[in-house]
Amino acid sequence: MAGTSRVDALGWPAAIHAALKKHDVRQVAYVPDGGHTELLQRVHADPAMTPVLLTSEQEGVGVLMGAWLGGQRGVLVMQSSGVGNCVNMLSLVRLCQLPFLALVTMRGEWGEFNPWQVPMGSATAQALQLMGIQVQRAETPGEVGAAMQAACSMAFEGGTPMAVLLAQRLIGAKEFLK
Amino acid sequence: MTAPRFQRRPAVARLLAGRRDLLVVSGLGAPTYDVAAAGDHDRNFYLWGAMGSAALVGLGLALAQPKTPVLVVTGDGEMLMGLGGLATVALCNPGNLSIVVLDNGLYGETGGQESHTSGPTDLPAVARGCGIADTRTVTSEAELAALATRLHAIGNGTLFARIPIDPAPLPRILPPRDGVYLKNRMRSALGLSPL
């Protein structure tokens, strides 16, 4: 498939950025993660997007609430451990029916050296679901673009709160040992 | 306690008097009642939960509406729960955002237990340390008037102000608490459709 090979050539972070641009996402609230490095570089280089660096992930739920009140779409970019920090703030998403999109790089599920990542990593999808967020997973590079397009449509055209989890197998386990 | 303390409702009414395009986000608890007591308004978004998020909601709103002044009115307890957010605000530093903390040194909504600001914590110093250049503690009616003038305009960066207030509890003034209604009401006031 031509579209797939083009995305493969550019890489899945480019596919994420393209989906966000297509859906006019303007505010990108984030706590950095290694798996998001290229995406965040693209966001910072894109004059149509405002990156908002957070000290903790729950701040991003508030930022996206304010963005939507003011007419801008946003996305919350974080690592799986950050989902746990967000739980109470996700009340805003449900109470206000906020068109919400989160993009989560997974830790603690595939070749994870650091066991401290496992408790939250193994509960990430359930924590989101408990708060009413629909969860999609991308397991391979070729799935990322379609998953993002589908999630953006559901979030911003349908108003369904969405999270896309990027599997640790897709990103690659972090190397601790040289 | 020798420092002057303001009455919270007249102080908030003074800040909001003559409002035109100002957008207001209120933090949960008494600040939401204070903003409501000054007059319900389509451009008010009242938080009834999500404690610690008021300044961040104001930030996202200010970034999305850079030509419109945005005021966050919150309390010391709500602000304390989201102190890291002041660093996030300072990094973006929108000139159309003002954060006003009504500081009674108490968790008034839960029975009046003392907060950290009754102890050693100095919120303007925290804000300044996070990088917000214009931080103030309001100590007089003249300074309150100057703050009111400033927050209806666009400045060079974000403003953080602490207003020490009388801790006496007041009757609750309950504004709408339907989040979808409040959201779409503010969006409509900005000419935006529901979805």
HADDOCK unambig.tbl for C-alpha pairs under 7 A between the chains (distance, minus, plus):
assign (segid A and resid 53 and name CA) (segid B and resid 88 and name CA) 6.29 0.50 0.50
assign (segid A and resid 54 and name CA) (segid B and resid 88 and name CA) 5.41 0.50 0.50
assign (segid A and resid 55 and name CA) (segid B and resid 84 and name CA) 5.74 0.50 0.50
assign (segid A and resid 55 and name CA) (segid B and resid 85 and name CA) 6.76 0.50 0.50
assign (segid A and resid 55 and name CA) (segid B and resid 88 and name CA) 6.47 0.50 0.50
assign (segid A and resid 59 and name CA) (segid B and resid 53 and name CA) 6.36 0.50 0.50
assign (segid A and resid 59 and name CA) (segid B and resid 56 and name CA) 6.12 0.50 0.50
assign (segid A and resid 59 and name CA) (segid B and resid 85 and name CA) 6.45 0.50 0.50
assign (segid A and resid 62 and name CA) (segid B and resid 53 and name CA) 5.25 0.50 0.50
assign (segid A and resid 62 and name CA) (segid B and resid 56 and name CA) 5.05 0.50 0.50
assign (segid A and resid 62 and name CA) (segid B and resid 57 and name CA) 4.51 0.50 0.50
assign (segid A and resid 63 and name CA) (segid B and resid 56 and name CA) 4.95 0.50 0.50
assign (segid A and resid 63 and name CA) (segid B and resid 57 and name CA) 4.87 0.50 0.50
assign (segid A and resid 63 and name CA) (segid B and resid 59 and name CA) 6.13 0.50 0.50
assign (segid A and resid 63 and name CA) (segid B and resid 60 and name CA) 4.28 0.50 0.50
assign (segid A and resid 64 and name CA) (segid B and resid 60 and name CA) 6.08 0.50 0.50
assign (segid A and resid 65 and name CA) (segid B and resid 57 and name CA) 5.84 0.50 0.50
assign (segid A and resid 65 and name CA) (segid B and resid 60 and name CA) 6.97 0.50 0.50
assign (segid A and resid 66 and name CA) (segid B and resid 57 and name CA) 4.20 0.50 0.50
assign (segid A and resid 66 and name CA) (segid B and resid 58 and name CA) 5.91 0.50 0.50
assign (segid A and resid 66 and name CA) (segid B and resid 59 and name CA) 6.72 0.50 0.50
assign (segid A and resid 66 and name CA) (segid B and resid 60 and name CA) 4.20 0.50 0.50
assign (segid A and resid 66 and name CA) (segid B and resid 61 and name CA) 4.10 0.50 0.50
assign (segid A and resid 67 and name CA) (segid B and resid 60 and name CA) 4.31 0.50 0.50
assign (segid A and resid 67 and name CA) (segid B and resid 61 and name CA) 4.81 0.50 0.50
assign (segid A and resid 67 and name CA) (segid B and resid 64 and name CA) 5.47 0.50 0.50
assign (segid A and resid 69 and name CA) (segid B and resid 61 and name CA) 6.26 0.50 0.50
assign (segid A and resid 69 and name CA) (segid B and resid 183 and name CA) 6.19 0.50 0.50
assign (segid A and resid 69 and name CA) (segid B and resid 186 and name CA) 6.59 0.50 0.50
assign (segid A and resid 69 and name CA) (segid B and resid 187 and name CA) 5.58 0.50 0.50
assign (segid A and resid 70 and name CA) (segid B and resid 61 and name CA) 5.02 0.50 0.50
assign (segid A and resid 70 and name CA) (segid B and resid 64 and name CA) 5.10 0.50 0.50
assign (segid A and resid 70 and name CA) (segid B and resid 65 and name CA) 5.76 0.50 0.50
assign (segid A and resid 70 and name CA) (segid B and resid 187 and name CA) 6.59 0.50 0.50
assign (segid A and resid 71 and name CA) (segid B and resid 64 and name CA) 6.44 0.50 0.50
assign (segid A and resid 71 and name CA) (segid B and resid 192 and name CA) 6.53 0.50 0.50
assign (segid A and resid 72 and name CA) (segid B and resid 64 and name CA) 5.83 0.50 0.50
assign (segid A and resid 88 and name CA) (segid B and resid 50 and name CA) 6.43 0.50 0.50
assign (segid A and resid 89 and name CA) (segid B and resid 50 and name CA) 4.98 0.50 0.50
assign (segid A and resid 91 and name CA) (segid B and resid 50 and name CA) 6.61 0.50 0.50
assign (segid A and resid 92 and name CA) (segid B and resid 50 and name CA) 6.59 0.50 0.50
assign (segid A and resid 95 and name CA) (segid B and resid 179 and name CA) 5.34 0.50 0.50
assign (segid A and resid 95 and name CA) (segid B and resid 180 and name CA) 6.71 0.50 0.50
assign (segid A and resid 96 and name CA) (segid B and resid 179 and name CA) 4.34 0.50 0.50
assign (segid A and resid 96 and name CA) (segid B and resid 180 and name CA) 4.39 0.50 0.50
assign (segid A and resid 96 and name CA) (segid B and resid 183 and name CA) 6.49 0.50 0.50
assign (segid A and resid 97 and name CA) (segid B and resid 180 and name CA) 6.21 0.50 0.50
